[in-house]
Amino acid sequence: MVSDTKPALPHPLPGAIGLSHLSAYDWEAADGVCGGSPHLHLVCTEAYVVTGGRGAVQTLSPDGYRDIPLAAGSIAWFTPGTVHRMVQGGDLRITVLMQNSGLPEAGDAVFTFPPEVLADPEKYAAAAKLPPGTGPETAAATRRRRDLAVEGYLVLREALEAGDNGPYLEFQRAAARLVRDKVPTWRELWRAGALATAERTGAQLDALEAGESAHLDEATAHEAAPTRLGGFGMCGRRDEYNLPGTTLPYQGE
């Protein structure tokens, strides 16, 4: 029989995913490439669904360095531990889908800052933090954050391309140390979101197998529109949805 327990996160999106829309930054970095701040996630897989324009996503992983082209209709996704950098090629627009909604905004994202910043949680927090709002001050701080992440990223990429994965592996270890204290909070978000969603599906399958359909009495529809336009995300200007369990403004500092 289906439990009558309501979701801890009311009306989550399908699969308890996170959702936002991005327009990739067109700021040129030190290597002449326009784009966002390289970073990784520790427990979440992220997907880019390209809705317009063109560009690329650069990745660092045990597979080495990759430059994956992006064009309207293409999809790219990267598993935990993969460093990724969105590259602007011309009006690149992307819908971002995030596994375990709520975790990335609770800190499951670590920038590729240089080792001396990663080694000091206070320095890292100061470098990652942005002023509130969407004005020039926030834009300037976002660009400085991006440039610092690119500085560390280029060292990792150069070493990996030369066959030395040591700096990349050390960055992963440093990222894991930075987020360790956040894990209890992440666990609660996971239980309330992705795990609860999967458990409800299991209960519904049990009910159907028993010939019961009472859970269908709760059928309904929902709608939403972005409630914050043009925010400053890691990779670009971001439109966000103020919905439980979706991509809310980053609070991981």
C-alpha positions in Angstrom: 0.0 0.0 0.0 1.3 3.5 -0.8 2.4 5.5 2.2 0.4 8.8 2.7 3.7 10.5 3.7 4.0 13.7 1.8 7.3 14.6 0.1 9.7 16.6 2.4 10.3 18.9 -0.5 6.8 19.7 -1.9 6.3 19.3 -5.6 9.9 18.5 -6.6 10.8 18.4 -10.3 10.9 14.9 -11.8 13.6 12.8 -10.3 14.4 15.5 -7.7 16.6 17.3 -10.2 18.0 20.9 -10.0 17.3 23.2 -12.9 18.6 26.5 -14.2 19.3 28.3 -17.5 22.7 29.8 -18.4 24.1 32.2 -20.9 27.8 31.5 -20.9 30.1 34.4 -20.0 31.8 36.2 -22.8 34.7 37.5 -20.7 38.1 36.6 -22.1 40.4 34.8 -19.7 44.2 34.7 -19.5 44.5 32.0 -22.1 42.3 34.0 -24.6 39.3 31.8 -24.0 35.9 33.3 -23.1 33.8 31.4 -20.6 33.1 30.4 -17.0 34.8 29.3 -13.8 36.3 25.8 -13.9 35.1 23.6 -11.0 34.1 20.1 -10.0 31.3 18.5 -8.0 31.9 15.9 -5.3 28.7 13.8 -5.5 26.5 15.2 -8.2 26.4 14.6 -12.0 25.7 17.7 -14.1 24.2 17.8 -17.6 24.2 20.6 -20.1 21.3 20.6 -22.6 22.2 23.2 -25.3 19.3 25.3 -26.4 21.1 27.8 -28.6 24.3 29.1 -29.9 27.6 27.3 -29.9 30.6 26.7 -27.7 32.3 23.9 -25.8 32.9 22.4 -22.4 36.5 21.6 -21.4 36.9 18.7 -19.0 39.7 17.2 -16.9 39.3 13.7 -15.6 41.2 10.3 -15.5 40.4 10.3 -19.3 42.7 13.4 -19.7 41.8 16.7 -21.1 38.8 16.9 -23.5 37.2 19.8 -25.4 33.6 18.8 -26.1 31.8 20.9 -28.8 28.4 22.2 -27.9 25.7 23.2 -30.3 21.9 23.5 -30.2 20.4 20.1 -29.4 23.6 18.6 -28.0 23.9 17.2 -24.5 27.0 16.8 -22.4 27.2 15.5 -18.8 30.0 14.9 -16.3 30.2 12.7 -13.3 31.6 13.7 -9.8 35.3 14.6 -9.8 35.3 15.9 -13.4 36.6 19.4 -13.7 34.5 21.3 -16.2 34.8 24.7 -17.8 32.1 26.2 -20.1 33.4 28.0 -23.1 31.5 30.7 -25.0 31.6 30.3 -28.8 28.7 32.5 -29.8 25.4 33.2 -27.9 25.8 29.8 -26.1 22.7 29.1 -24.0 22.2 26.0 -21.9 19.7 24.4 -19.6 21.5 22.9 -16.7 20.2 19.7 -15.0 21.7 18.8 -11.6 21.6 15.5 -9.8 20.6 15.6 -6.1 18.9 19.0 -6.3 20.0 21.2 -3.4 23.4 19.7 -2.9 25.3 21.9 -5.4 23.9 25.1 -3.8 24.8 23.7 -0.4 28.5 23.6 -1.4 28.9 20.6 -3.7 31.0 22.6 -6.1 34.7 23.5 -5.7 36.5 26.0 -7.9 40.0 25.2 -9.3 41.7 27.9 -7.3 45.4 27.7 -6.8 46.7 25.3 -4.1 47.4 28.0 -1.5 43.8 29.1 -1.6 42.4 25.6 -1.5 44.6 24.8 1.6 42.9 27.6 3.7 39.1 27.3 4.1 38.9 31.0 5.0 40.8 32.1 2.0 38.7 29.8 -0.2 35.5 31.1 1.2 36.6 34.7 0.7 37.6 34.0 -2.9 34.3 32.2 -3.7 32.0 34.7 -2.1 30.1 37.2 -4.2 28.4 40.4 -3.2 24.5 40.2 -3.4 22.7 41.5 -6.5 23.3 41.6 -10.2 25.1 45.0 -10.5 28.6 46.0 -11.7 30.2 45.2 -8.3 28.9 41.6 -8.4 30.0 41.3 -12.1 33.5 42.4 -11.2 33.8 40.0 -8.3 32.5 37.2 -10.5 35.1 37.9 -13.1 37.9 38.0 -10.5 36.6 34.6 -9.1 36.6 33.2 -12.6 40.1 34.4 -13.3 41.4 32.9 -10.1 39.8 29.6 -11.0 41.2 29.6 -14.5 44.7 30.3 -13.0 44.6 27.1 -11.1 42.8 25.2 -13.9 45.5 25.9 -16.5 48.2 24.4 -14.2 46.1 21.3 -13.8 45.4 21.0 -17.5 49.1 21.5 -18.5 50.2 18.8 -16.1 47.5 16.4 -17.2 48.4 16.9 -20.9 52.0 16.3 -20.1 51.0 12.9 -18.5 51.3 14.1 -14.9 48.0 13.6 -13.1 49.5 14.5 -9.7 48.2 18.1 -9.5 44.7 17.0 -10.7 44.5 14.3 -8.0 45.8 16.7 -5.3 43.1 19.1 -6.3 40.4 16.4 -5.9 41.8 15.6 -2.4 41.8 19.3 -1.5 38.2 19.7 -2.7 37.2 16.7 -0.6 38.8 18.2 2.5 37.1 21.5 1.9 33.6 20.0 1.9 33.9 17.3 4.5 32.0 19.3 7.2 29.1 19.8 4.8 28.4 16.1 4.4 25.8 15.8 7.2 23.7 18.7 5.6 24.1 17.1 2.2 22.9 13.8 3.6 19.7 15.4 4.9 19.0 17.1 1.5 19.6 13.8 -0.3 17.2 12.0 2.0 14.5 14.6 1.6 15.0 14.9 -2.2 16.4 12.2 -4.4 16.1 9.3 -1.9 12.5 10.2 -1.0 11.6 10.4 -4.6 13.0 6.9 -5.3 11.3 5.5 -2.3 7.9 6.9 -3.4 8.4 5.2 -6.8 9.1 1.9 -5.0 5.9 2.3 -2.9 3.9 3.1 -6.0 5.2 0.0 -7.8 4.3 -2.1 -4.8 0.8 -0.7 -4.8 0.3 -1.3 -8.5 1.5 -4.9 -8.2 -1.1 -5.3 -5.4 -3.8 -3.9 -7.7 -4.1 -0.6 -5.9 -4.1 2.8 -7.5 -5.0 5.2 -4.6 -1.9 7.3 -5.1 -3.3 8.4 -8.5 -6.0 10.3 -6.6 -3.3 12.9 -5.8 -2.7 13.6 -9.5 -2.2 17.3 -10.3 -0.2 19.7 -12.4 2.2 22.5 -11.5 3.8 25.4 -13.3 6.6 27.8 -12.6 8.7 30.6 -14.3 12.1 31.9 -13.4 12.0 34.1 -10.4 15.5 35.5 -10.7 16.9 36.6 -14.1 20.5 37.3 -14.9 22.1 36.1 -11.7 25.8 35.4 -11.7 26.5 31.6 -11.7 29.8 29.7 -11.9 29.6 29.4 -15.7 27.4 32.3 -16.9 24.5 34.5 -16.3 21.8 32.4 -14.7 18.0 32.3 -14.6 16.9 30.5 -11.4 13.6 29.0 -10.1 12.6 29.6 -6.5 11.2 26.1 -6.2 11.8 23.5 -3.4 14.8 21.4 -4.4 15.7 23.2 -7.6 18.7 25.4 -8.4 18.6 28.2 -5.9 21.3 30.9 -5.5 24.6 29.3 -4.5 25.1 29.2 -0.7 28.2 27.1 -0.5 30.7 29.7 0.6 
